[in-house]
Amino acid sequence: MAKVLWFLELIALLFVLPWLPGMPPLNYSVSILLITTIIPLLSAFTIWGPSMLMRAFQDAFSYRQLSMQSNDSLRVFGFLSKTFPLCGLLAGLVTILVFLIKPYQSNKGSPEFWLVTLRFLLFAGTWSLFLLTVSRVLYKVVERLSKKNVFHMNGTVEAAIIARYQLTEREAEVAALITRGLTYRATGTILFISPATVKTHVLQIYQKTGVSNKTELARLLERSPSEG
């Protein structure tokens, strides 16, 4: 699914290209593209480094189950999904300031001036929304592949066991992780929930399954459904 996004990007470029001929010099448009695209990517590059950024995109294009390290990829795309629209807003503000300081063809305040300004704002908004969509779709792709791995981390949380004890999907994820020896904090980091929420899920799991600690839970999950 992620690969389709690059075709959507070409479509988006075709959508905005007709706007360019009637606009002021191309450097205005290039500046918007740099602000909305390059700044977020450079920020992610600075925070996580080139190898992590590359691995994040590799995870998004993967067809296999991902390891727990894909949590870093989720952070990257989560960060980009926030910075793309913020930088789009920044590009819009820069556009307004530039046009007010150095108005297009010296016709400040005229209908033509505001029309061109509006076209630039729409250009910045369209591009930033497109980038937001890309980052969110990539996030969902990685998240889905990561969740597949969560359910198969120890091969114990099977559908029959989940149904027998009426565990929710989240409780099954928590059970799979804590029985691997992960702490509440580590489990919360992987599932994007707080340690307190993990503890609440654990208590609910104990209540539903009738166990009192992680060791008993691990033994229960390792038991085949037919054993009762």
Residue, then its C-alpha position, 0 to 999 in steps of 0.5 A: m500500500a505504501k508504494v501507491l503513495w508515490f503514484l499519488e505524489l505524482i498525481a499531486l504534482l500534476f495537480v499543483l503544476p498548473w498553478l505555477p505558470g501564473m505565479p511569481p518567480l519559481n523560487y517562491s514555490v521552491s521555498i514553500l516546497l523546502i519549508t513543508t518537505i525538507i525541514p521536517l525530513l531534516s529534523a527527523f534526520t537530526i533526531w534519529g540519524p540517517s540509518m534510523l530514517m532509512r530503516a523507518f521507510q524500509d519498514a513501511f515498504s516491508y511485507r513481513q512482520l516487524s520486530m519490536q525495533s519498529n517502534d522507532s519507525l512509528r516514532v519517526f512517522g508520528f513525528l513527521s505527521k506532526t511536523f508536516p502540517l506545522c511546516g505547512l502552516l509556517a510556509g503559509l505565514v512566510t508566504i503572507l509576510v513575503f507578499l506583504i513586504k515585497p508585493y507581487q508586481s507592486n500591486k499590493g492590496s489589489p484583487e490580483f495580489w490577494l488572488v496570487t497570495l491565496r493561490f500560494l496558500l492553497f499550494a502550501g496547504t495542499w502539499s502539507l496535507f498530502l505529506l500529512t496523509v503520506s506520513r499517516v499511511l506509512y505509520k499505519v502500515v508499520e503499526r499493522l506489521s508491528k501488531k502482527n509481530v506482537f501477537h506472535m512474539n511468543g506464540t502463546v496468545e492464540a485465538a482460542i485462549i483469547a476467546r476462552y478468557q474473553l481477552t480484548e485485543r489490547e489485553a492480548e497484546v499486553a499479555a504477550l509482552i509481559t510474559r516475555g519479561l518486559t516491564y510495564r514501561a517497556t510494554g507501554t512504550i511499544l503499545f504507546i500507552s502509559p505504564a499505569t494503563v499497562k498495569t490496569h490491563v494486567l490486573q484485568i488479565y489476572q482477574k479474567t484468567g484467575v492467575s496472580n502473577k506473570t509466571e502463572l500467566a505465562r504457564l497458562l498461555e503456554r498451555s494448549p486450549s484443550e488442556g483447560 
